[in-house]
Amino acid sequence: MLAFRFWLSEGSLNMSTEQISEEPSKEEIETFKRQTALAVKAAKEALNRANIPKDSPADYQGTNSRWSSFYQETGDNVILSVELVPLTTKAIVHSALGQPVMEMLRDLENLLSDPEAMHFFNVSQEERDEVIFERLVGMTISYINYLPLVLYHAFYQATGESIINDIKKIVEPLYRMEADSKPGAEPLNIIPNNSLKDIVKRFPKVDFVLLNYLEIIEKEFAEYRKGVNLNRQVYLTPDRTENLYLEYDDLRIKFKEIKKEFKLRRSAYFITHPAKGDADWDQHWESYLEGAFPSLTFSQNDFERTPSELAYRYLAGQFDYHPDTMERKVFESRSIAKERSKRSKALHGNNEEKTTDISSWDVG
């Protein structure tokens, strides 16, 4: 049996083996090299989608009052650097992305090597590599977003827990010893819930600057973490933004067809099933929709909306924007395409083969 150990040395991702019974096979070494290259590729793509600048510590100027991130390429790895400004101090933390991304990749590949998992996630063998890469990039984006937050919070968490630790280990035992020497005295429990809030509540007239600020940081951490967890806007990449109008056009056509099918099929259903109710129809319709238009939803409540509105609402849900914002982004995407088409025609003149004039396309 062979145990692998991964470590980082001078910015490079390396493999070490602790030989238990045999040397690593050629196949195992090739797998490691392939996974290393794919992990670094995914890390670079994630950094690009997350809009993290490539810079150097010497001339980097932070843009966030609490933290800022930049990255460097070194050897066969990518180093994410996070500049933090907690408690009026400053710290720069460097994290090589190769290893954590590699670990995520290995689990993803193991997961989608299981036929049951592939069936559960509806992934075909042809889609497998693409799905693994996209999910790996998505997870890495989350890691890049989370790391500064967790590091920043760690400074304050260490401060708060140091205060709690001193009270629980030193202050309370001393008062407990004193109480034991006085008959009838109750032992002092300053922080019964192991929270700094207990101190603030016990002494409401005291102006606790640090403790109050630590409580604010805790609330912000919880809210920010929730926001990062739900942030889908990073997936609207420049490439996808460029073709957003095409995605919208396709959705608008589909929703137009769905509305037509909904009306026809609903009428036919209640004619042929007069004893059935709305719940039965809903189940029948969902079954049809799942087969004919996977990933799209449409109900009676959507019937009054236009196909355009439904398309904008769908895109808004995909990328966590307001539908009005998505409408503006689709318009901008189409405008860029029109301008690109005009430049192409001007450049090639009349010798260019005729292409579709998108300026006449329906934007509604």
C-alpha positions in Angstrom: 0.0 0.0 0.0 1.3 3.4 -0.9 0.7 6.6 1.0 1.1 9.9 -0.8 2.1 13.2 0.8 1.7 16.5 -0.9 3.6 19.6 0.1 4.5 23.1 -1.2 8.1 24.1 -1.7 9.1 27.5 -3.2 5.7 27.8 -4.8 5.8 24.5 -6.5 3.3 21.6 -6.1 5.2 18.4 -5.4 4.5 14.8 -4.7 6.3 12.8 -2.1 5.9 9.1 -1.4 6.3 7.3 1.8 7.1 3.8 0.6 5.3 1.2 2.5 5.5 -1.7 0.1 6.2 -0.4 -3.4 7.2 2.6 -5.5 4.4 4.7 -7.2 3.5 3.3 -10.6 4.0 5.2 -13.8 0.3 5.5 -14.1 0.0 7.1 -10.6 2.8 9.6 -11.4 1.1 10.6 -14.7 -2.2 11.0 -12.9 -0.5 13.3 -10.4 1.0 15.4 -13.2 -2.3 15.6 -15.0 -4.2 16.6 -11.9 -1.5 19.2 -11.0 -1.8 20.9 -14.4 -5.6 20.8 -14.3 -5.7 22.2 -10.7 -3.4 25.2 -11.7 -5.5 25.8 -14.8 -8.7 25.9 -12.8 -7.1 28.2 -10.2 -6.1 30.7 -12.9 -9.5 30.6 -14.5 -11.1 31.1 -11.1 -8.9 34.1 -10.3 -9.8 35.6 -13.7 -13.5 35.1 -13.2 -13.3 36.5 -9.7 -11.5 39.6 -11.0 -8.5 39.2 -8.8 -5.6 41.3 -10.0 -2.2 39.9 -10.9 0.3 42.0 -9.0 3.3 42.1 -6.7 3.5 42.9 -3.0 6.0 45.7 -3.7 3.7 47.9 -5.7 0.3 46.6 -4.8 -2.1 49.1 -3.4 -5.1 47.7 -1.5 -8.6 48.7 -2.7 -10.5 47.4 0.3 -10.4 49.1 3.8 -10.3 45.6 5.4 -8.7 43.3 2.9 -7.5 43.0 -0.7 -6.3 40.1 -2.8 -3.9 39.7 -5.6 -2.0 36.7 -7.1 1.3 35.7 -8.5 2.4 32.8 -10.7 5.4 31.0 -9.5 6.8 27.7 -10.8 3.9 25.3 -11.4 1.7 27.0 -8.9 -0.4 30.1 -8.3 0.0 32.1 -5.1 -3.0 34.0 -3.7 -1.9 36.9 -1.5 -4.3 38.5 0.9 -3.6 41.9 2.6 -5.5 42.3 5.8 -5.9 45.3 8.0 -7.5 44.1 11.3 -7.2 45.8 14.7 -5.3 48.8 13.1 -2.4 46.4 12.2 -1.5 44.9 8.8 -0.8 41.4 7.7 -0.2 39.7 4.3 -1.0 36.0 4.0 0.2 34.0 1.0 -1.7 30.8 0.1 -0.6 28.5 -2.7 -3.8 27.4 -4.5 -2.4 24.3 -6.1 -2.9 22.0 -3.1 -6.5 22.8 -2.0 -7.6 22.9 -5.6 -5.9 19.5 -6.2 -7.7 18.0 -3.3 -11.0 19.2 -4.5 -10.2 17.9 -8.0 -9.4 14.4 -6.7 -12.7 14.2 -4.8 -14.7 15.4 -7.8 -13.0 12.9 -10.1 -13.6 10.1 -7.5 -17.3 11.2 -7.2 -17.9 11.2 -10.9 -16.2 7.9 -11.4 -19.2 6.3 -9.6 -22.0 5.4 -12.0 -24.6 6.0 -9.3 -23.3 9.5 -8.7 -23.2 10.3 -12.4 -26.8 9.1 -12.7 -27.8 11.2 -9.6 -26.3 14.4 -11.0 -27.4 13.6 -14.6 -23.9 13.7 -16.0 -23.0 11.7 -19.1 -19.6 10.3 -19.8 -19.1 12.8 -22.6 -19.9 15.7 -20.2 -17.9 14.4 -17.3 -14.6 16.3 -17.9 -16.3 19.6 -18.6 -18.5 19.3 -15.6 -15.6 18.4 -13.3 -13.6 21.5 -14.6 -16.6 23.9 -14.2 -17.4 22.7 -10.7 -13.7 22.9 -9.8 -13.5 26.5 -11.0 -16.7 27.3 -9.1 -15.4 25.8 -5.9 -12.1 27.6 -6.3 -13.9 31.0 -6.8 -15.7 30.3 -3.5 -12.4 29.5 -1.8 -10.9 32.7 -3.1 -13.8 34.7 -1.8 -13.9 33.0 1.5 -10.2 33.0 2.4 -9.9 36.8 3.1 -13.1 36.8 5.1 -12.1 33.8 7.2 -8.5 35.2 7.8 -9.8 38.6 8.7 -12.4 37.2 11.1 -9.7 34.9 12.6 -7.8 37.9 14.0 -10.9 39.1 15.9 -11.9 35.6 16.9 -8.5 35.0 18.4 -8.8 38.3 20.4 -12.3 37.4 21.7 -11.5 33.8 22.5 -8.3 34.9 24.4 -10.5 37.1 26.6 -13.0 34.3 27.2 -10.2 31.8 27.9 -8.6 34.0 30.5 -11.9 34.5 32.3 -12.8 30.8 32.3 -9.4 29.5 33.2 -8.1 32.3 35.6 -10.8 34.8 36.8 -13.7 32.5 37.5 -11.7 29.8 39.3 -10.2 32.5 41.6 -13.6 33.8 42.4 -14.9 30.3 42.8 -12.1 29.6 45.4 -13.1 32.7 47.3 -16.8 31.7 47.2 -16.0 28.3 48.6 -14.4 30.0 51.6 -17.6 31.9 52.4 -20.6 29.9 53.5 -23.7 30.6 51.4 -21.8 32.5 48.7 -22.7 31.5 45.1 -19.8 30.8 42.7 -19.4 33.5 40.1 -20.2 32.6 36.5 -19.2 35.7 34.5 -19.9 34.2 31.0 -22.4 31.3 31.4 -22.8 31.1 27.6 -19.1 31.4 26.8 -19.9 34.6 25.0 -18.6 38.1 25.3 -22.2 39.3 25.1 -22.5 37.9 28.7 -20.0 40.5 30.0 -21.7 43.4 28.1 -25.1 42.3 29.5 -23.8 42.0 33.1 -22.2 45.5 33.1 -24.5 47.6 30.8 -23.2 50.9 32.0 -19.6 50.1 31.0 -18.5 51.4 27.6 -16.8 48.3 26.2 -15.2 49.6 23.0 -13.4 46.4 22.0 -16.1 43.9 23.1 -18.8 45.9 21.3 -16.7 46.0 18.2 -16.0 42.2 18.3 -19.8 41.7 18.5 -20.3 43.8 15.4 -17.6 41.9 13.6 -19.3 38.6 14.4 -22.6 39.8 13.0 -20.9 41.1 9.8 -19.1 37.8 9.4 -22.3 35.9 9.5 -24.0 38.2 7.0 -21.0 38.4 4.7 -20.6 34.6 4.8 -24.2 34.2 3.8 -23.7 36.7 0.9 -20.5 34.9 -0.4 -22.3 31.6 -0.1 -25.1 32.8 -2.3 -23.1 34.9 -4.7 -23.8 33.7 -8.3 -22.8 36.9 -10.0 -19.2 35.7 -10.5 -20.4 33.2 -13.0 -21.5 35.9 -15.4 -18.0 35.8 -17.0 -16.9 38.1 -19.8 -17.3 35.4 -22.4 -20.8 34.6 -21.2 -21.7 38.3 -21.0 -20.6 38.7 -24.6 -23.1 36.0 -25.7 -25.8 36.9 -23.2 -28.1 38.3 -25.8 -28.0 34.9 -27.6 -28.9 33.1 -24.4 -31.8 35.5 -23.9 -33.1 35.1 -27.4 -33.0 31.3 -27.0 -34.9 31.5 -23.7 -37.5 33.9 -25.1 -38.3 31.5 -27.9 -38.5 28.6 -25.5 -40.8 30.5 -23.1 -43.0 31.5 -26.1 -43.4 27.9 -27.0 -43.9 26.9 -23.4 -46.8 29.4 -23.0 -48.4 28.0 -26.1 -48.0 24.4 -24.9 -49.3 25.2 -21.5 -52.6 26.7 -22.8 -53.2 23.8 -25.3 -52.2 21.0 -23.0 -54.1 22.4 -20.0 -57.4 22.6 -22.0 -56.9 19.1 -23.4 -56.0 17.7 -20.0 -59.3 18.8 -18.3 -61.3 17.7 -21.3 -59.9 14.2 -21.1 -59.7 14.1 -17.3 -62.8 15.9 -16.1 -62.5 14.4 -12.6 -59.0 15.6 -12.1 -58.1 18.8 -10.2 -55.4 21.5 -10.3 -53.0 19.4 -8.2 -53.2 16.6 -10.7 -52.6 18.9 -13.6 -49.7 20.5 -11.9 -48.0 17.1 -11.5 -48.8 16.2 -15.2 -47.4 19.6 -16.4 -44.2 19.4 -14.4 -43.6 15.9 -15.8 -44.0 17.2 -19.3 -41.9 20.3 -18.7 -39.0 18.3 -17.2 -38.8 16.2 -20.3 -39.4 18.9 -22.9 -37.6 21.9 -21.4 -35.1 20.7 -18.7 -34.1 23.3 -16.1 -37.0 25.7 -17.0 -40.1 26.3 -14.8 -43.5 27.6 -15.8 -46.8 27.7 -13.8 -50.2 29.3 -14.0 -48.8 32.3 -12.2 -46.4 32.9 -15.1 -49.0 32.8 -17.8 -49.7 36.6 -17.7 -46.0 37.4 -18.2 -44.5 37.9 -21.6 -41.8 35.5 -22.9 -39.3 38.4 -22.6 -40.2 38.9 -18.9 -39.9 35.2 -18.3 -36.5 35.1 -20.0 -35.2 38.1 -18.0 -36.5 36.5 -14.7 -34.8 33.2 -15.5 -31.5 34.9 -16.2 -31.9 37.0 -13.0 -32.3 33.8 -11.0 -29.3 32.3 -12.6 -26.9 35.2 -11.8 -28.6 36.7 -8.7 -29.4 40.0 -10.4 -32.7 42.0 -10.5 -34.6 41.3 -13.8 -34.3 45.0 -14.7 -30.5 44.6 -14.4 -30.5 41.6 -16.6 -32.5 43.4 -19.2 -29.9 46.1 -19.2 -27.0 43.6 -19.5 -28.7 41.8 -22.4 -29.1 45.2 -24.1 -25.5 46.0 -23.6 -24.5 42.6 -24.9 -26.5 43.0 -28.0 -25.2 46.5 -28.6 -21.6 45.2 -28.4 -22.5 42.5 -30.9 -24.0 45.1 -33.3 -21.0 47.3 -33.0 -18.7 44.3 -33.6 -20.8 43.4 -36.7 -20.5 47.0 -38.1 -16.7 47.1 -37.6 -16.4 43.7 -39.4 -18.5 44.9 -42.3 -16.4 48.1 -42.6 -13.2 46.2 -42.4 -14.1 43.6 -45.0 -16.4 45.7 -47.2 -18.6 44.2 -49.8 -16.3 41.2 -50.4 -17.4 39.7 -47.1 -20.0 37.0 -47.3 -23.5 38.1 -46.3 -24.2 37.5 -42.6 -27.3 38.0 -40.6 -28.0 41.6 -39.7 -28.6 41.4 -36.0 -29.6 45.1 -35.9 -33.1 44.0 -37.0 -33.4 41.3 -34.3 -36.3 41.5 -31.8 -35.0 42.7 -28.5 -38.4 42.3 -26.8 
